[in-house]
Amino acid sequence: MARKKTTPTDASTTDQIEILPIPAVSKTAITKARDLALAIIAETTALAVNLVVDTEEQYHAADEILHKIKVTGKRLDVPFDEVIKPVRGGLDKVYYLRRSIENPLLDLENTVKEKMRVYKINESQRLDAERQEHLRLQKEAEQVEEQARLLQAAQAPPAPTYPPTTFQHPVGCPCGTCDGRGSVVIAAPVFIPPTPAPAPEVVALPLVPPSQPVRAASSSATKVKKARIYDMSLFIQGVTLGMTPEDLLQVDWSALNARVKNDPDTVATYPGVEVYDDFTISGR
């Protein structure tokens, strides 16, 4: 919740606040006030045990109990005022003094946090863009390498095919590779591997890794998901169609009842709203 902006506090500002001494309160005085208060409410609380309001007589009896509760509550002020009044004024001034000094500090904290939050939002968007660009460049580099590989394969000459060699040995040939009877010898073909085509020159730009988010020493920034309603009519339509949970619509009962008090006939025309009679019981 946003705090109300306050002006910076300094010694000259706090010097204008009246500082009252706070007298000591003994344990005996507090114990005495407690015992008197318990004695005051004992009789009244006993009256409401097993209270049933079903008849007119019981209603009047409940009305009398309610009156006694109000009276008893006022009587409780007596024993505690003797303890509270001497110190209340001084304590109120001390609390006011603390708030006067602390509120600007809290405002400053909220201001610093907001500036850091905006920075982290901008940083997150920048890093996301860097990551997307890094992935794009990486994909382009892979495509260039694949195209170079395909081009090199397409430029390679086909493997040469040499037909087998046949020749006739004379009868009585002492070579040892034939049977010496003038056989025809077929020599297996000899394959000479072709000279591979030179690989095309590929100039790959170095990939710069994405930047890392800033990490502070005394605070932490956690990326969270939040939602905001940019079109209330669409949001309500989603509830009507069952696409949005109905419990996400929270009624401001104070505002609604304030309108009923001022103009019940108009509120009765609101779709889905019923104006009815009820009772508020107030003790006197």
Summary of the structure (lengths in Angstrom):
residues: 284
radius of gyration: 46.9
end to end distance: 37.6
largest distance: 148.1
contacts: 518
relative contact order: 0.08
helix: 53%
strand: 4%
